[in-house]
């Protein structure tokens, strides 16, 4: 079920009009961008899941979106508090939102997104060979974010001696709820 949700988040984000296309947004094992990533990348990745009932499946699924943005235009020896604050808090160039503005955009888009939940249910129906589909009944909610941090080449899959630097922060979403009666999860016994 988590796969259906992850694909719905990825596809929805790509189509949201925020500028995250095929090369800027993908499902990843963790928050790291792939080596081919450009200046901006959103990794969609799985979080923990849980069941809150002993009488049926009352599952909660979590996922994260990790935003990575390369810090460009600042010499490596000059990146410090002012350079970092500049990239975080102001417009990063003509028409380019700051890192914090992008985080706020992702947070607002991902919180209680019923369209993503419906797309996840469509995925479940398409991937279920036959029978009744038990999809999500509540969308995920924003659960928090880590403070943006500077990361080096190792985060960007660059050589250890590379001078690449980026900002990254993980946004967590939790509580995408899926219910299924226990009889639907058991084989009949004769």
LOSE-805875 format. One record per residue (C-alpha): x, y, z; residue in three letters. Coordinates in Angstrom, 1 decimal, padded with zeros to 4 digits. Example, Ala and Ser with C-alpha at 12.3 -4.5 7.8 and 13.67 -1.06 7.14 Angstrom:
BEGIN
[pt [012.3,-004.5,007.8],ALA]
[pt [013.7,-001.1,007.1],SER]
END
This chain:
BEGIN
[pt [000.0,000.0,000.0],UNK]
[pt [002.9,002.4,000.7],UNK]
[pt [004.0,002.1,-003.0],UNK]
[pt [000.6,003.3,-004.1],UNK]
[pt [000.9,006.3,-001.8],UNK]
[pt [004.6,007.1,-002.8],UNK]
[pt [003.7,007.0,-006.5],UNK]
[pt [000.7,009.3,-005.9],UNK]
[pt [002.9,011.8,-004.0],UNK]
[pt [005.6,011.8,-006.6],UNK]
[pt [003.2,012.1,-009.6],UNK]
[pt [001.1,014.7,-007.8],UNK]
[pt [004.2,016.8,-007.0],UNK]
[pt [005.4,016.6,-010.6],UNK]
[pt [002.1,017.9,-011.8],UNK]
[pt [001.5,020.6,-009.2],UNK]
[pt [003.2,023.3,-011.2],UNK]
[pt [006.0,023.9,-008.7],UNK]
[pt [008.8,023.1,-011.3],UNK]
[pt [009.5,019.6,-010.0],UNK]
[pt [009.6,017.5,-013.2],UNK]
[pt [010.9,014.0,-013.9],UNK]
[pt [014.5,015.1,-013.2],UNK]
[pt [013.7,017.0,-010.0],UNK]
[pt [011.4,014.6,-008.2],UNK]
[pt [011.7,010.8,-007.7],UNK]
[pt [011.0,008.0,-005.2],UNK]
[pt [014.2,007.2,-003.4],UNK]
[pt [015.3,004.8,-000.7],UNK]
[pt [016.1,007.8,001.5],UNK]
[pt [016.4,011.5,001.1],UNK]
[pt [019.5,011.5,-000.9],UNK]
[pt [019.3,012.9,-004.5],UNK]
[pt [020.6,010.7,-007.3],UNK]
[pt [024.0,011.5,-008.7],UNK]
[pt [022.4,013.0,-011.8],UNK]
[pt [020.4,015.5,-009.8],UNK]
[pt [020.7,019.2,-010.8],UNK]
[pt [020.4,022.2,-008.6],UNK]
[pt [017.1,021.2,-007.1],UNK]
[pt [015.7,017.8,-006.1],UNK]
[pt [012.8,016.4,-004.0],UNK]
[pt [013.2,012.8,-002.9],UNK]
[pt [009.9,011.1,-001.9],UNK]
[pt [010.7,008.3,000.5],UNK]
[pt [008.9,005.8,002.8],UNK]
[pt [008.4,006.3,006.5],UNK]
[pt [007.3,003.9,009.2],UNK]
[pt [003.8,002.3,009.2],UNK]
[pt [001.7,001.0,012.1],UNK]
[pt [-001.6,-000.8,012.9],UNK]
[pt [-003.8,000.6,015.6],UNK]
[pt [-006.3,-002.2,016.0],UNK]
[pt [-006.4,-005.8,017.0],UNK]
[pt [-009.8,-006.5,015.3],UNK]
[pt [-009.0,-005.3,011.8],UNK]
[pt [-006.3,-003.5,009.8],UNK]
[pt [-006.4,000.2,010.8],UNK]
[pt [-003.1,001.2,009.3],UNK]
[pt [-001.2,004.5,009.3],UNK]
[pt [001.4,005.1,006.7],UNK]
[pt [004.1,007.8,006.7],UNK]
[pt [006.3,009.3,004.0],UNK]
[pt [008.8,012.1,003.7],UNK]
[pt [009.8,014.7,001.1],UNK]
[pt [013.4,015.8,001.4],UNK]
[pt [014.3,018.9,-000.5],UNK]
[pt [017.9,019.4,-001.6],UNK]
[pt [019.0,022.7,-003.2],UNK]
[pt [022.6,023.3,-004.3],UNK]
[pt [024.2,026.5,-003.0],UNK]
[pt [025.5,028.3,-006.1],UNK]
[pt [027.1,031.7,-006.6],UNK]
[pt [028.9,031.7,-003.2],UNK]
[pt [032.6,030.7,-003.0],UNK]
[pt [033.1,027.7,-000.8],UNK]
[pt [035.3,029.6,001.6],UNK]
[pt [032.6,032.3,002.0],UNK]
[pt [029.7,030.1,002.9],UNK]
[pt [028.8,031.0,006.4],UNK]
[pt [026.0,032.5,008.4],UNK]
[pt [025.2,035.3,006.0],UNK]
[pt [025.4,033.2,002.8],UNK]
[pt [023.3,030.5,004.3],UNK]
[pt [020.7,033.0,005.7],UNK]
[pt [020.5,034.6,002.3],UNK]
[pt [019.7,031.4,000.5],UNK]
[pt [017.2,030.4,003.2],UNK]
[pt [015.2,033.5,003.7],UNK]
[pt [015.0,035.6,000.6],UNK]
[pt [014.2,035.2,-003.1],UNK]
[pt [017.1,033.3,-004.6],UNK]
[pt [017.1,035.3,-007.8],UNK]
[pt [014.6,036.6,-010.3],UNK]
[pt [011.4,034.6,-009.7],UNK]
[pt [013.2,031.8,-007.8],UNK]
[pt [011.7,031.1,-004.4],UNK]
[pt [014.1,030.7,-001.4],UNK]
[pt [014.7,027.4,000.2],UNK]
[pt [012.3,028.1,003.1],UNK]
[pt [009.7,029.3,000.6],UNK]
[pt [010.0,025.9,-001.2],UNK]
[pt [009.7,024.0,002.1],UNK]
[pt [006.6,026.0,003.0],UNK]
[pt [005.1,025.2,-000.4],UNK]
[pt [005.8,021.5,-000.1],UNK]
[pt [004.4,021.5,003.5],UNK]
[pt [001.2,023.2,002.4],UNK]
[pt [000.8,021.0,-000.6],UNK]
[pt [001.4,017.7,001.2],UNK]
[pt [-000.8,018.4,004.3],UNK]
[pt [-004.2,016.7,004.1],UNK]
[pt [-004.0,016.4,000.3],UNK]
[pt [-007.2,014.6,-000.6],UNK]
[pt [-006.2,014.5,-004.3],UNK]
[pt [-003.0,012.5,-003.5],UNK]
[pt [-005.1,010.1,-001.4],UNK]
[pt [-007.5,009.6,-004.2],UNK]
[pt [-004.6,009.0,-006.6],UNK]
[pt [-003.2,006.4,-004.2],UNK]
[pt [-006.5,004.6,-004.1],UNK]
[pt [-006.6,004.7,-007.9],UNK]
[pt [-003.2,003.1,-007.9],UNK]
[pt [-004.3,000.4,-005.5],UNK]
[pt [-007.3,-000.4,-007.7],UNK]
[pt [-005.2,-000.6,-010.8],UNK]
[pt [-002.6,-002.8,-009.1],UNK]
[pt [-005.1,-005.2,-007.5],UNK]
[pt [-005.8,-008.2,-009.7],UNK]
[pt [-009.4,-008.6,-008.7],UNK]
[pt [-011.7,-008.4,-005.7],UNK]
[pt [-012.6,-005.6,-003.3],UNK]
[pt [-010.1,-002.7,-002.9],UNK]
[pt [-009.6,-001.3,000.6],UNK]
[pt [-007.9,002.0,000.0],UNK]
[pt [-007.0,005.0,002.1],UNK]
[pt [-009.7,006.8,004.1],UNK]
[pt [-007.7,009.7,005.4],UNK]
[pt [-004.8,011.6,003.9],UNK]
[pt [-001.4,012.2,005.5],UNK]
[pt [-000.9,015.2,007.7],UNK]
[pt [002.2,017.3,008.1],UNK]
[pt [004.1,016.0,011.1],UNK]
[pt [007.2,018.2,011.2],UNK]
[pt [010.5,019.1,009.5],UNK]
[pt [014.1,019.1,010.3],UNK]
[pt [016.0,022.4,010.4],UNK]
[pt [017.7,023.1,007.0],UNK]
[pt [021.4,022.1,007.1],UNK]
[pt [024.4,022.5,004.8],UNK]
[pt [025.6,019.3,003.3],UNK]
[pt [028.6,018.5,001.2],UNK]
[pt [029.5,016.3,-001.7],UNK]
[pt [028.8,013.1,000.1],UNK]
[pt [025.1,014.0,000.3],UNK]
[pt [025.1,014.8,-003.4],UNK]
[pt [026.9,011.5,-004.4],UNK]
[pt [030.0,013.5,-005.4],UNK]
[pt [033.6,012.7,-004.9],UNK]
[pt [034.7,013.3,-001.3],UNK]
[pt [037.0,016.1,-002.4],UNK]
[pt [034.3,017.8,-004.3],UNK]
[pt [033.4,021.4,-003.3],UNK]
[pt [029.7,020.9,-003.9],UNK]
[pt [027.5,022.3,-001.2],UNK]
[pt [023.7,022.2,-000.8],UNK]
[pt [020.9,022.9,001.7],UNK]
[pt [018.7,020.0,002.6],UNK]
[pt [015.7,019.5,004.9],UNK]
[pt [013.3,016.6,005.4],UNK]
[pt [009.5,017.2,005.7],UNK]
[pt [007.6,014.4,007.4],UNK]
[pt [004.0,013.4,006.8],UNK]
[pt [002.1,010.8,008.8],UNK]
[pt [-001.3,009.3,009.4],UNK]
[pt [-002.3,008.3,005.9],UNK]
[pt [-005.0,005.9,007.1],UNK]
[pt [-006.1,002.7,005.5],UNK]
[pt [-008.8,000.3,006.9],UNK]
[pt [-009.5,-003.2,006.0],UNK]
[pt [-011.8,-005.8,007.8],UNK]
[pt [-009.8,-008.7,009.2],UNK]
[pt [-011.9,-011.2,007.2],UNK]
[pt [-010.6,-009.6,004.0],UNK]
[pt [-007.0,-010.3,005.1],UNK]
[pt [-007.6,-014.0,005.9],UNK]
[pt [-008.0,-017.0,003.7],UNK]
[pt [-011.1,-019.0,004.2],UNK]
[pt [-010.6,-022.2,006.3],UNK]
[pt [-012.5,-025.3,005.4],UNK]
END
